[in-house]
Amino acid sequence: MLETVLAEPSVKLPPTQAELPCDDGIPMETQRHKLQMDILIDTIQPWLDQRTDGYVGGNMFVYYSLAQLKNQDFRGPDFFAVLDVPKTERLSWVVWEEGKPPDVVIELLSESTANNDKNQKKLIYQNQMRVSEYFWYDPFNPHDFAGFDLNSGVYQPIAFNEKNQLVSKVLDLALVRWEGNYRGVDATWLRWATLDGELFPTSQEMVVIAQQRAEQEKQRAEQAELQLRQVAINLLQSGMSVEQAAQLTNLDILEVERLIN
């Protein structure tokens, strides 16, 4: 008698990030939108580098449900940050692989996206992705700036503090509007700052800061050198020999000799 072998039912697993689309070919709205996204990502990266965990990304797909896959609604937020996750490169953010959604999301508004960002996307972040904090900002209209945090499952507005900042409690950082030039464009930019208001510097600003520190160090060294020379002069005037003055001030003998000429 032949035995019938029953096959185990196969379980279809959700696709991995390697199997999912990571590009839809749709560019950013404008140059300013692209620059605004860059300044948010690039300036927070050194802060993230000091942590042992975390990830920041922008304009990349965030997958949160299989229903989303069916609807082919892949476009992700302009900026997002996630804490308590490994530091590694991602093709896209896949919630069922990572075990959590983004903690903070920022959308950059435009005429074509503002209605969706303020309504449909806000509800997706609130009800389906459960993003802890959601902010929006219009690079061409800095007054259109708002933030929300998830409280009992519903977004509640975040009030501006006395410094006119919106604070991310998740990151313990502030979002501030700053007027200035970034990569050749004068505008009001949304930037990260400490709760004391110290801006996270751009790469251009970091170069300037490094140059200023180098100049300050040079000035301190020159001042110290002048002080040593004056000490040497005083020692020589008190009757001390050139050799003794050089030894006490750690100056070159020839340099001390020039001080008496």
C-alpha positions in Angstrom: 0.0 0.0 0.0 1.4 3.4 -1.1 1.6 6.1 1.6 0.4 9.5 0.6 2.8 12.3 1.6 1.2 15.6 2.3 3.2 18.6 1.5 3.7 21.2 4.1 1.7 24.4 3.3 4.2 27.1 2.2 4.1 30.4 4.0 4.7 33.4 1.8 7.0 35.8 3.6 6.9 39.6 3.1 9.4 40.9 0.6 12.8 42.2 1.9 14.2 45.6 1.1 16.4 43.9 -1.6 13.3 42.8 -3.4 11.4 46.0 -3.1 11.6 49.1 -5.5 13.8 51.8 -4.1 13.4 54.4 -6.8 10.4 55.8 -8.7 12.4 58.2 -10.9 10.4 61.2 -9.5 12.8 64.1 -8.7 12.5 66.6 -5.8 10.1 69.5 -6.4 12.8 72.3 -6.7 16.4 73.0 -6.1 15.4 74.6 -2.8 13.5 71.5 -1.7 16.6 69.4 -2.5 18.9 71.8 -0.6 16.5 71.9 2.4 16.5 68.1 2.6 20.3 68.1 2.4 20.7 70.7 5.2 18.5 68.7 7.5 20.3 65.4 6.8 23.8 66.6 6.6 23.9 68.7 9.7 22.3 66.0 11.9 24.7 63.3 10.7 27.7 64.4 13.0 25.3 64.3 16.0 24.2 60.8 14.9 27.8 59.7 14.5 28.3 60.2 18.2 25.6 57.7 19.0 26.0 53.9 18.8 22.6 53.6 17.1 20.2 55.4 14.7 19.5 56.2 11.1 18.5 59.3 9.2 17.3 59.3 5.6 15.3 61.3 3.1 13.3 61.1 -0.1 13.5 57.3 0.1 10.8 54.7 0.2 9.3 53.7 3.6 7.3 50.4 3.5 4.9 49.9 6.3 2.2 47.4 5.1 1.5 44.8 2.4 -1.7 46.8 1.6 0.6 49.7 0.7 2.5 47.3 -1.7 -0.7 46.4 -3.4 -1.6 50.0 -3.9 1.9 50.8 -5.0 2.0 53.9 -2.8 5.8 53.9 -2.1 6.9 57.6 -1.9 8.6 58.2 1.4 9.1 61.3 3.6 11.5 64.0 2.7 13.3 63.5 6.0 13.0 60.9 8.7 15.0 59.8 11.8 15.0 56.6 13.7 16.7 55.8 17.0 17.6 52.4 18.6 18.3 50.7 15.3 21.6 49.5 13.9 23.8 51.8 11.9 23.9 50.4 8.4 23.1 51.3 4.8 19.5 50.9 3.7 18.0 50.7 0.2 14.6 51.7 1.7 13.0 51.6 5.2 11.0 48.4 5.6 9.1 48.5 8.9 8.5 44.7 9.1 12.3 44.2 8.8 13.4 46.9 11.1 10.8 46.3 13.7 9.7 49.9 14.0 8.6 52.9 11.9 10.5 56.2 11.8 10.5 58.1 15.1 10.5 61.6 13.4 9.2 62.6 10.0 9.5 66.0 8.2 7.7 66.7 5.0 8.7 69.7 2.8 5.5 71.4 1.4 5.0 72.6 -2.1 1.9 73.7 -4.0 1.5 70.2 -5.5 2.0 68.3 -2.2 0.8 70.5 0.6 -2.8 69.2 0.7 -1.6 65.6 0.7 1.1 66.2 3.3 -1.3 68.0 5.7 -4.1 65.5 5.4 -3.7 62.0 3.8 0.0 61.6 4.7 -0.6 63.0 8.2 -3.3 60.3 8.8 -1.0 57.6 7.4 1.8 58.7 9.8 -0.7 58.8 12.7 -2.9 55.8 12.1 -0.9 53.3 10.0 2.8 54.0 10.6 2.4 55.4 14.2 5.3 57.9 13.7 5.9 59.6 17.1 6.5 63.1 15.7 5.5 64.7 12.5 6.6 68.1 11.2 6.0 70.0 7.9 7.7 73.0 6.5 7.3 75.1 3.3 10.8 76.2 2.0 9.1 79.0 0.1 6.7 80.1 2.9 8.6 79.8 6.2 5.4 80.7 8.2 3.9 77.4 7.1 5.7 75.4 9.8 4.1 73.0 12.2 4.8 70.0 14.4 2.7 67.2 16.0 3.4 64.5 18.5 1.5 61.3 18.9 -0.6 61.3 22.1 -3.0 58.5 22.9 -2.9 57.6 19.2 -3.8 61.1 17.9 -1.5 63.9 16.7 -1.5 66.9 19.0 0.1 70.2 17.9 3.5 71.0 19.3 3.6 74.6 20.6 6.5 76.9 19.8 8.7 77.6 22.8 9.9 81.0 23.9 12.8 80.8 21.4 10.3 80.3 18.6 11.5 76.7 18.2 9.6 73.5 17.7 11.2 70.8 19.9 11.5 67.2 19.0 11.2 65.4 22.4 12.3 62.1 20.7 15.6 63.5 19.5 15.9 66.1 22.3 16.7 68.7 19.6 15.1 71.8 18.2 14.0 72.8 14.7 14.6 76.5 14.0 14.2 78.8 11.0 17.4 80.4 10.0 17.9 83.1 7.4 21.2 82.8 5.5 23.0 81.5 2.5 23.3 77.7 1.9 25.2 76.5 -1.1 24.7 79.8 -2.9 21.0 80.2 -2.2 19.7 82.9 0.2 16.5 81.7 2.0 15.0 80.9 5.3 16.1 77.4 6.1 14.8 74.8 8.6 17.7 73.6 10.7 18.5 71.5 13.6 19.8 73.1 16.8 20.5 72.2 20.4 17.8 73.1 23.0 20.1 76.1 23.8 19.8 77.3 20.2 23.2 76.4 19.0 22.9 75.5 15.3 24.3 72.2 13.9 26.8 73.5 11.4 26.8 72.8 7.7 30.0 71.6 6.0 30.7 75.1 4.8 30.3 76.5 8.4 32.5 73.7 9.8 35.3 74.8 7.4 34.9 78.4 8.6 34.9 77.3 12.3 38.0 75.2 11.7 39.7 78.2 10.1 38.7 80.5 13.0 40.0 78.0 15.5 43.3 77.7 13.7 43.6 81.5 13.6 42.8 81.8 17.3 45.4 79.1 18.1 48.0 80.9 16.0 47.3 84.2 17.8 47.6 82.4 21.2 50.9 80.9 20.1 52.2 84.3 18.9 51.0 86.0 22.2 52.8 83.3 24.2 55.9 83.8 22.2 55.9 87.5 22.8 55.4 87.0 26.5 58.4 84.6 26.6 60.5 87.2 24.8 59.5 89.9 27.2 60.4 87.6 30.1 63.8 86.9 28.5 64.4 90.7 28.1 63.6 91.2 31.8 65.9 88.4 32.8 68.8 89.9 30.7 68.2 93.4 32.1 68.4 91.9 35.6 71.9 90.7 34.8 71.3 87.1 33.8 73.4 85.6 31.1 72.0 84.8 27.6 72.4 81.1 28.3 70.5 81.2 31.6 67.7 83.3 30.1 67.4 80.9 27.1 67.3 77.9 29.5 64.6 79.4 31.7 62.4 80.6 28.8 63.1 77.6 26.5 64.0 80.0 23.7 66.9 79.5 21.3 70.1 81.1 22.4 70.5 83.0 19.1 67.0 84.4 19.5 67.8 85.6 23.0 71.0 87.2 21.8 69.0 89.1 19.2 66.8 90.5 22.0 69.8 92.5 23.4 70.8 94.0 20.1 
